[in-house]
């Protein structure tokens, strides 16, 4: 297989859909001699914030000297991002070799009369094999959807389970109520392990505490109200927490402080479990951690923000950050949302803050056309324009904006990668023109 053939094969596997359950992934891992049993995990579940906590924890552990596997989904820019070691994505060469192996194992399962693994099941098993072959000390593992029946939950050797913000999302699969969704996510807890959870709705906390008590899990709760000394800007944020002073992160968005607090508590639990980490590594790791597409500044003059708010909780957090950073600023939105998401809840929370809204289509079988989204957005805002492509939306937003306008693109991660790359290319051209003008001006002055 070459790299394009790998991408084509993965695309072909999408026909198998997303099927909750562990039998198929367990069978595939068995064909690989269960590499996951030779690894140690930090397993992260939740509705929002998983990727950011993965980034914080992974960076801290890398700085501390560990060889750290990182498994995430979905990705922003490139398929290979989902499997990383110490921040470096799996190489194209090794990915091609491993995918060839995985394809053969899947065919063996089918020949035995078993269902063909889904794309996510294959990717999960492949990641375990890759991390085991490269002798990772720890793996920071993000669940795909839910927890109990998520393919990642085939693991048995978890050191710390982590629960980020839990809210309503994927209700068709995980349950209609908060308690049902929390019960599903709590399913990643393993007997006798440790767990850290961000304090949230009482209904969620009751489920997590009950599950922890049943399994003898040492659960610690991170209360966002315990942050003090907060200083925030778009470039960096600092805060005090649990004896640490002036912890600093470069991720913007008020909610990122909560994610950083949860990461610090996770590392503290890991230390208690016998994995030493110096305090200096916590400070440096938090400072160096990056996570694209989360209230990320991708352009300036005018300011251009990209954010992956794609459910009601994410939209509420985005709205909170807009009010915090951009009070009395003119806001233009670019929005693309998948068909199976709660468009009305997302738009209800965000639309009142914008002066102009541009809708874009989202790709794939779950995609929603820009016209359909514009029709829904029109119920919450009087100035909505349907645009045919991301590039056209960016160009139109720049035309509509002045230097004090803030452009904010949000919604599905499926289109943000292309948007970020395009905005950065436009910004580079603008910078080169500005430099050219400055240089020309200096020459004339001399």
C-alpha positions in Angstrom: 0.0 0.0 0.0 1.1 3.6 -0.6 -0.3 6.5 1.4 -3.1 7.3 -1.0 -4.2 3.7 -1.0 -4.3 3.8 2.8 -6.6 6.8 2.7 -8.8 5.1 0.1 -9.0 1.9 2.2 -9.9 3.8 5.3 -12.6 5.7 3.4 -13.9 2.4 2.1 -14.2 1.1 5.7 -16.7 3.8 6.5 -19.4 1.6 5.0 -19.2 -0.5 8.1 -20.3 2.6 10.1 -19.8 3.0 13.9 -20.9 0.0 15.9 -20.7 0.2 19.8 -19.2 -3.0 21.3 -15.9 -4.6 22.1 -16.1 -8.1 20.5 -14.8 -7.0 17.1 -11.9 -4.9 18.3 -11.0 -7.6 20.9 -10.9 -10.2 18.1 -8.6 -7.9 16.0 -6.4 -7.2 18.9 -6.2 -11.0 19.6 -4.9 -11.4 16.0 -2.1 -9.0 17.0 -1.3 -10.9 20.3 -3.1 -8.2 22.4 -0.5 -5.4 22.3 -2.7 -3.3 24.6 -2.0 -5.6 27.5 1.6 -4.6 27.4 0.9 -0.9 27.7 -0.1 1.5 30.5 -2.9 4.0 29.9 -4.3 7.4 30.8 -7.8 6.9 29.4 -9.8 10.1 28.8 -13.6 10.3 28.2 -16.0 13.3 28.2 -18.1 15.4 25.9 -15.8 18.4 25.4 -12.2 19.1 26.4 -10.8 15.6 25.8 -8.3 16.7 23.1 -7.0 19.6 25.2 -6.4 17.4 28.2 -4.7 14.8 26.0 -2.4 17.6 24.8 -1.6 18.9 28.2 -0.9 15.5 29.7 1.1 14.2 26.8 3.3 17.3 26.7 3.9 17.2 30.5 4.9 13.5 30.3 7.1 14.1 27.3 9.0 16.9 29.1 9.3 14.5 32.2 11.2 12.1 30.0 8.6 9.5 29.2 8.0 7.9 25.8 4.4 8.9 25.3 1.9 7.5 22.8 -1.0 9.7 21.9 -4.2 8.5 20.2 -6.9 11.0 19.2 -9.9 11.4 16.9 -11.0 13.1 14.9 -8.0 14.9 13.4 -7.7 18.5 12.1 -5.1 18.5 9.3 -4.0 15.0 8.4 -5.0 11.4 9.0 -1.6 10.5 10.6 -2.2 12.9 13.5 -4.4 10.3 15.3 -1.3 8.2 16.2 1.6 10.0 17.7 4.6 9.4 19.9 6.1 12.3 21.8 4.2 14.7 19.5 5.4 13.2 16.2 2.8 11.5 13.9 3.4 8.0 12.6 5.4 8.1 9.4 3.7 7.5 6.1 6.0 4.5 5.5 5.2 2.8 8.8 1.5 3.6 8.5 1.4 2.0 5.0 3.2 -1.1 6.4 0.9 -1.4 9.4 -2.3 -0.8 7.4 -1.2 -3.7 5.1 -0.9 -5.9 8.2 -4.3 -4.7 9.6 -6.0 -5.4 6.3 -4.8 -8.9 6.3 -5.9 -9.5 9.9 -9.4 -8.1 9.1 -9.7 -10.5 6.1 -8.8 -13.4 8.5 -11.6 -12.4 10.8 -14.1 -12.2 7.9 -12.9 -15.6 6.6 -13.7 -17.0 10.1 -17.3 -15.7 9.7 -16.8 -12.7 12.0 -17.9 -9.1 11.2 -15.4 -6.9 9.5 -14.0 -4.3 12.0 -15.0 -0.7 11.6 -12.5 2.0 10.6 -12.2 3.1 14.3 -11.8 -0.4 15.6 -9.0 -1.0 13.1 -7.3 2.3 13.9 -7.5 1.6 17.6 -5.9 -1.8 17.3 -3.3 -0.5 15.0 -2.4 2.2 17.4 -1.9 -0.3 20.2 0.3 -2.4 18.1 2.4 0.7 17.0 2.8 1.9 20.6 3.8 -1.5 21.8 6.4 -2.0 19.0 7.9 1.4 19.9 7.9 0.5 23.6 5.9 3.5 24.9 6.1 4.0 28.6 2.6 5.5 28.8 -0.3 6.0 26.3 -2.7 8.9 26.6 -5.8 7.5 25.0 -8.9 9.5 23.9 -12.2 7.7 23.6 -14.1 8.0 20.4 -17.7 8.1 21.6 -19.0 7.3 25.0 -16.8 4.9 27.0 -18.3 1.6 28.1 -18.7 0.2 24.5 -16.1 2.4 22.8 -13.4 0.4 21.0 -10.7 2.0 23.2 -12.3 0.3 26.3 -10.8 -3.0 25.3 -7.9 -2.0 27.5 -7.4 -3.5 31.0 -4.2 -1.8 32.2 -5.4 1.8 32.9 -3.5 3.8 35.5 -5.8 6.9 35.6 -9.2 7.4 34.0 -10.0 11.1 33.3 -13.4 12.7 32.8 -13.7 16.0 31.1 -16.9 18.1 30.9 -19.9 15.8 30.3 -23.0 17.1 28.6 -25.7 16.1 26.1 -24.2 14.9 22.8 -24.6 11.7 20.6 -27.9 11.1 22.4 -29.0 8.6 19.7 -26.2 6.3 20.8 -25.3 7.2 24.4 -28.7 8.0 26.0 -31.2 10.7 26.2 -30.4 12.0 29.7 -27.3 13.3 31.4 -27.2 10.3 33.8 -27.4 7.8 30.9 -24.5 9.5 29.1 -22.5 9.8 32.3 -23.1 6.1 33.0 -21.8 5.2 29.5 -18.6 7.3 29.9 -18.1 6.0 33.5 -17.8 2.6 31.9 -14.0 3.2 31.3 -13.3 2.8 35.0 -11.3 -0.2 36.0 -11.2 -1.9 39.4 -8.6 -0.5 41.8 -7.5 2.3 39.4 -7.4 6.1 40.0 -9.6 8.7 38.4 -9.9 12.4 38.0 -13.0 14.3 36.9 -13.9 17.9 36.2 -16.7 19.0 38.5 -20.0 19.3 36.6 -23.7 18.7 36.9 -24.8 17.0 40.1 -26.5 14.3 38.1 -23.1 13.5 36.4 -21.1 13.6 39.6 -23.5 11.2 41.3 -23.0 8.6 38.5 -19.2 8.9 38.6 -19.0 8.7 42.4 -21.3 5.7 42.5 -19.3 3.9 39.8 -16.0 4.7 41.5 -17.3 3.3 44.8 -18.5 0.1 43.2 -15.1 -0.6 41.6 -12.9 0.7 44.4 -11.6 3.5 42.2 -9.9 6.5 43.9 -11.9 9.3 42.4 -10.8 13.0 42.8 -12.9 15.9 41.7 -11.4 19.0 40.1 -13.4 22.1 41.1 -13.0 25.0 38.6 -13.8 27.5 41.4 -10.4 26.6 43.0 -8.5 28.5 40.3 -7.2 31.9 41.6 -4.9 34.7 40.4 -6.2 34.3 36.8 -4.7 36.5 34.2 -6.0 36.0 30.6 -5.2 37.2 27.2 -5.4 35.7 23.7 -1.7 34.9 23.8 -1.5 33.3 27.3 -3.3 32.6 30.5 -1.9 32.1 34.0 -3.4 30.9 37.2 -2.8 29.4 40.7 -4.1 26.0 41.6 -3.5 23.4 44.3 -0.3 24.9 45.6 1.1 25.7 42.1 1.5 29.4 41.4 1.4 31.1 38.0 0.8 28.0 35.9 0.8 29.3 32.3 -0.8 28.0 29.1 -0.9 29.5 25.6 -4.3 28.1 24.7 -7.0 30.8 24.7 -10.6 30.3 26.0 -11.6 30.5 29.7 -12.5 26.8 29.7 -8.8 25.9 28.9 -7.8 26.8 32.4 -10.3 24.1 33.7 -8.8 21.6 31.3 -5.3 22.5 32.5 -6.3 22.0 36.1 -7.7 18.6 35.2 -4.4 17.7 33.5 -2.4 18.7 36.6 -4.6 16.6 38.8 -4.3 13.7 36.4 -0.5 13.9 36.6 -0.7 14.1 40.4 -2.7 10.9 40.4 -0.1 9.3 38.1 2.7 10.3 40.4 0.8 8.6 43.3 0.6 5.5 41.2 4.4 5.4 40.9 5.3 7.5 37.8 7.5 10.3 39.0 7.1 13.7 37.3 9.1 16.8 38.4 7.2 20.0 39.2 9.2 21.8 36.5 7.9 19.4 33.9 4.3 20.3 34.8 5.0 24.0 34.3 6.9 23.5 31.0 4.5 20.9 29.7 1.5 23.2 30.2 3.3 26.1 28.6 4.4 24.1 25.5 1.1 22.3 24.9 -0.9 23.2 21.8 -4.2 22.0 20.4 -5.3 23.4 17.1 -8.9 24.4 16.4 -9.8 25.3 20.0 -10.3 29.1 20.2 -7.2 29.3 18.1 -6.0 32.6 16.7 -5.3 31.8 13.0 -5.2 35.4 11.6 -4.7 39.0 12.7 -5.9 42.4 11.4 -8.7 41.4 11.4 -8.5 38.9 14.2 -9.6 35.4 13.0 -10.5 32.7 15.5 -11.2 29.0 14.8 -13.0 26.9 17.3 -14.3 23.3 17.3 -17.6 24.1 19.2 -19.9 21.4 17.7 -22.4 20.7 20.5 -24.5 22.7 23.0 -21.9 22.7 25.8 -19.1 23.7 23.3 -21.3 26.5 22.0 -22.0 27.8 25.5 -18.3 27.8 26.2 -17.6 29.6 22.9 -20.2 32.2 23.7 -18.7 32.7 27.2 -15.2 33.3 25.7 -16.6 35.7 23.1 -18.2 37.8 25.8 -15.0 37.7 27.9 -12.6 38.6 25.1 -14.6 40.6 22.6 -17.2 42.8 24.4 -18.5 45.5 22.1 -16.6 44.2 19.1 -18.2 43.5 15.7 -18.4 39.7 15.2 -18.7 37.8 11.9 -19.3 34.1 12.1 -18.4 31.3 9.7 -20.4 28.2 10.7 -20.5 24.6 9.5 -22.3 21.9 11.5 -22.9 18.2 10.8 -26.4 17.0 10.1 -26.7 14.8 13.3 -25.7 17.6 15.7 -28.1 19.9 17.6 -28.0 22.8 15.2 -30.7 24.8 17.0 -29.1 24.5 20.4 -25.7 25.6 19.0 -27.1 28.5 17.1 -29.4 29.6 20.0 -26.3 30.0 22.2 -24.1 31.8 19.7 -26.2 33.8 17.2 -27.1 36.7 19.4 -23.4 37.7 19.6 -22.8 38.1 15.9 -23.6 40.9 13.4 -23.2 38.8 10.3 -23.4 35.0 9.8 -21.9 33.0 6.9 -22.8 29.3 6.6 -20.6 26.7 4.9 -21.3 23.1 3.9 -19.8 20.2 5.9 -18.3 17.2 4.1 -19.2 13.5 4.2 -22.3 11.4 4.7 -23.1 13.4 7.9 -22.6 16.7 6.1 -25.2 19.5 6.0 -25.5 21.9 3.1 -24.8 25.6 3.7 -28.4 26.4 2.5 -30.0 24.0 5.0 -27.9 25.4 7.9 -28.7 29.0 6.7 -32.4 28.2 6.9 -32.0 27.1 10.5 -29.7 30.0 11.5 -32.3 32.4 10.0 -34.6 31.4 12.9 -32.1 33.0 15.3 -30.5 35.8 13.2 -31.7 38.3 10.6 -28.4 38.6 8.7 -27.4 35.1 7.4 -25.7 34.3 4.1 -25.3 30.8 2.6 -21.8 30.4 1.0 -20.8 27.5 -1.3 -17.3 26.9 0.0 -14.9 27.5 2.9 -12.6 29.6 0.7 -15.4 31.8 -0.5 -16.6 32.3 3.1 -13.2 33.4 4.2 -12.8 35.8 1.3 -16.3 37.3 1.9 -15.6 37.6 5.7 -12.4 39.5 5.0 -14.3 41.8 2.6 -17.0 42.5 5.2 -14.6 43.0 8.1 -12.6 46.1 9.1 -9.5 45.9 11.2 -11.5 45.9 14.5 -13.9 43.1 13.4 -13.4 39.6 14.9 -14.1 36.7 12.5 -15.0 33.4 14.3 -15.3 30.1 12.4 -16.7 27.2 14.4 -18.7 24.0 14.3 -17.6 20.7 12.9 -13.9 19.9 13.0 -14.4 18.3 9.5 -14.0 21.6 7.8 -11.8 23.6 10.2 -8.5 22.1 9.0 -9.0 23.4 5.5 -10.2 26.7 6.8 -7.2 27.2 9.1 -4.7 26.4 6.3 -6.5 28.8 3.9 -6.6 31.6 6.5 -3.0 31.1 7.3 -2.0 31.3 3.6 -4.1 34.5 3.2 -2.5 35.9 6.3 1.0 35.1 5.0 0.2 36.9 1.7 -1.1 39.9 3.7 2.1 40.0 5.9 4.4 39.8 2.8 2.5 42.7 1.2 2.7 44.7 4.5 6.5 44.0 4.7 6.8 45.0 1.1 5.1 48.3 1.8 7.2 49.0 4.8 10.4 48.2 3.0 9.4 50.4 0.0 8.5 53.2 2.4 11.9 53.1 4.1 13.7 53.1 0.8 11.8 56.3 -0.2 12.6 58.0 3.1 16.3 57.3 2.7 
